[in-house]
Amino acid sequence: MTHDPRPFGRLLTAMVTPFTPDGSLDIEGAARLAAYLVDEQRNDALVISGTTGESPTTTDAEKDALLRAVIEAVGDRARVLAGVGTNNTAHTIELAQAAEKAGAHGLLVVTPYYSKPPQAGVERHFRAVADATGLPIMVYDIPHRAGTAITTETMCRLAGHERIVAVKDAKGDLVASSHVLARTDLAYYSGDDAATLPLLSIGGVGLVGTSTHFTGRLAKDMIEAWERSDTAAALALHRTALPLFTGIFRTQGVMLVKAGLNALGRPAGVVRSPLVDATEEELNQLRQDAAAAGIVL
């Protein structure tokens, strides 16, 4: 089956969800943050209600309101994907259908976490979600969080579904990814900012980033340099961005992204428990990492 080689563009950011000081959803702030990510950080698409969006702590109603606000803000110039993955297939389908009704352009569906289903269960989960809507799906393979990896054989079988078109690859196994890329036409997006250039070298097409709240322009330039076969420029940009590609994960990434956005006066606000707001020491280290990448926070 032949799919668009870049179904969601080249650069996506898994957007944080802005909250007000009392922890309520900041809808107006979300719209402004989305516009900043698209218009200033050069994102082709945004992922709403991923883990970076603190989806474990938001209600279904909040997810719907957030998605609608972001689509209204940037949906005319960027694709908006809804993170709908849970470890309950029926609930995931409900979220997927709600996202389609809200106008999402695609879905991000993570491997069912904590339950550790066998591969037959993993495959059935993704197929059930793909069968439930008409939206294209990006499968999220992140075994160090989900507890279960998607095997090469399972991924290749899933590629036969007409609506399973892409992978957010956070497995950290370039050999396994190479095998899938050789056997399917799935579009592979790095789920680890620093691994983007290595993934591009084996056939990947882009990045779903976290540090790209700040490094978006650098990451987009790097991907475009690779695509025009300017490997020296791509490598130089990778090395420039590397301190922040990795520094954003010195502690939990959401905490540092929100700290950095707050420092810039961008909408972000607090995090919800069980996360905690970054300390002043952590923010200072983030500023040092950003400065090493040529970015002022």
N, C-alpha and C positions, 0 to 999 in steps of 0.2 A: 504494500500500500504506500502511495506517495503522499507526503505531507509537505506543507510549506516548510522550507528549511529553517526559517526563523519565525515560528508562529507568533511569538510574543516580542519580536524585535531583538535587540542585542543586549540592552541594559535594563534590568529591573531592580527596584529596591523593595525589600520587605519592610514596609512602612510601619513605624511605631504608631501607636494609638495615643493621641494627645488626651490628657485628662486635666481637669481643673484642680485647683489646690485641695478641694475636698474629695477628689478621686472620681468625680463624675465625668462622663464622656464629654469631651470638648468638640462638638460637631463643627463649629465655625473654625476652630483651630485646625481640625483635620483637613478641611477644605483648603486652608491657606498652606498647610504643610505639603499637601499633594501638589499644589501649584508650584511651590518652590522646588520640589523634587523633579517635576517635569520641565519647568521653564528655566531653572537655573542649574540643576544638576544633570540635565540632559537624559533623563530616563525615558525609555520607550514605553514602559509599563510599570505599574505598581502592584504589589501584592498586599491586599488588605486582610487583616485578621489572620496573619500567620503567627508563628510563635513570637516573632519580633513585635507583632501587634498585640501581645499579651492576650491572645485568644483564649487561653485557659481560664481567664478571669473575667471575660466579657459575656454578657447574656446573648441569647439568640436575637433578641430585639435590638440590643446595642450593635451587634454585628450588622444587622440589616440597615439600621439608621446610618452607621458609618459608611457602609458600602454605597448607599444611595447618595450620600453627601459627596463622596470622592468622585463618583461617576458624574455627578452634576458639575463638579469643579473642573475636572480634567478629561472626562470621557470623550470629548470631541477631539482631543489631540494625543491621547495615550490610551493604551489598553489597561483595563482594571481587572485584575484577577482576585477572586475571593478565596481565601483559605477556608476550606470546609472540612478538613481532615479531623476525625476523631477515632477512638477505638471502638466505636459502635456504628456498624454499617448503616442501620436504620436512621440514626441521627445524622450521620454524614449525608445521606440521601436527602433528608429534610433540609439541611443547610444548603446543599447543592441546588435543590429546586427553588428555595427562597432566593438564592443568589441569581439564578437565571431570571426569575421574575423581577428582581431589582434592576436587571440590565447588565450584569457582569459580562465581561468578554471571555472569561475563562475561569478555570478552577485550579487551585493548588490542593492536592490531596496527598497527605502524608501516610506512610505505612502505619497501620494500626499499632499503637504503642502500648506498652506495658503488658498487654495480653499475650504477646509473643506467639501469634498464630503460626501454624506450619505454612509452607509455601502455597498449598492448595487454598488455604484460607485467605492468604494475602491476595492471591490472584482473584478469587471470587469477590473479595471486597472491592477491589479496583474495578472489576467488570460490572459489578452491580451499580456502582456510582456512575460509571460511564454510560450505562444503559438508561439511567434515570433522567438525564437531561440531554439537550442538544449542544452543550458547550464543550469546547476542547479542554483537555485535561493535561496538566503537568503533574507527573508523579514525583513525589518527594521521597528520595531514598537517603535516610539519615540514621543508620543503625545505631550510632552511639547515643542517640536520644530515644529512638523508637524501640530499641532492644532487638529488632529483627532486621536483617538485610534482605533486600530483594535480590534473589540470585539471577545470574545471567540468563538461565533458561526461562525463569518466570518473566523477566523483563522482555525477553524476545517474544514470548507468547502474548504479553500485554500489548506489544507493538502492533499486533494484528488487529486490534480494535480501532475502528476508524476515528474515534474521538480521543484516544490516548496518543498524544502527539509529541510530548516533551517530558524531560526529566530534569528535576533539580537535584544535582548530583553532589551529595555531601558524604559519600561513602569513603572517600579517601583511598580508592583502589583504582588507579588509572588503567591497570591491566584489565580488570573486569569491565570497566567502561569502554575500553578499546574493543573488547569482544562484542559488546552490544552495538557499538557504533559500526562495526564491520558487518553486522548481520541485519541491522534495521535502519530505518530512516528517522528514528527518534531524534529530536533536537535536544542536545545536551547543554544545559546551563549549569555553571558551577554554583554550588551552594556554599562554597568557601571562597571568600574574596581572594585570598592569596594563591589559590589553586587555579585561578581563571586562565592564566597564560599556559600552564601545562595542559589544561583541558583543551584549550584552543588548538594546541599542537597535535592532538590526536583526533580532532574533528568536532570539538565542541563549538557552540555558536555564541555564547554569551555568559552573563552573570546575573544571578539573583542575589544582590548584595545587602550587607548590613552597614559596613563603613561607608557605603555609597550615599548615605545621607550627607556625607562630606566629600567623598572622593569620586563622586559620580562623573565629573568631567574628565578626571584622569583615567578612570576605568573605561569610559567610552572612547577616549582617544587611543588607549591601549588596544582595545578590540578592533577599532578601525585601522590602526597601524598594522596589526596582524593580518587583517583581511586584504590589505593592499600589498602584502608580502614585504613590508618594511619591518623585518624581524628585529633589527637593531633598535629602532624606535620603540617597538612594543616592549622589548626587554628593558630599555631605559625607563619607560613609564611604569612598568611593573616594579622596578627597583625603587623608583621615586615614591610610589604609593605604598610599598611594602610595610613601612613602619606603622601606618594607620590601618592597612588591610589586616594586620595581625594585632595591633595594639587595641583595637576595638573589642577584642575578646580577652583582654587581661582579666576581666571579671565578666559577669553575664552581660552580653552585648546590648540588650535593651537598656540596662542601667546607664551604660556609658554613652549610648546614642542620645538618650534623653538629657543627660548631663551636658553634653556638647551642644545640643540644640538649645537648651535653656540658656547656656552661656552666650549663644549667638542671638538670643532674643526671639528664637523661632518657637512655634507652638510645640510643646512636649508635655510639660508638667511633671507630675509625680508618677511613680510606678505603683502598681497594686501589689499587695501582699499575695504570695510569699516573697516577692522581690523587695529590695530595699533601695532607697535612693543612693546614688554614688556619693562617696565621701569627698571631702575637699582634696584629700591626698590623691584619690583616684582621678578626680577631675584634673588636677595638676599634671599627673602622669599622662592623661589623655592629651592634654595641651602639648606636652613635650613630644609625644608620638606624632601628633598632627603637625607640629612645627618641623619635625624631621621629614615630613612628606610635603613641606612647603605650604601648609594650610594653617591659617590662624583661627583659633577658637577662643 
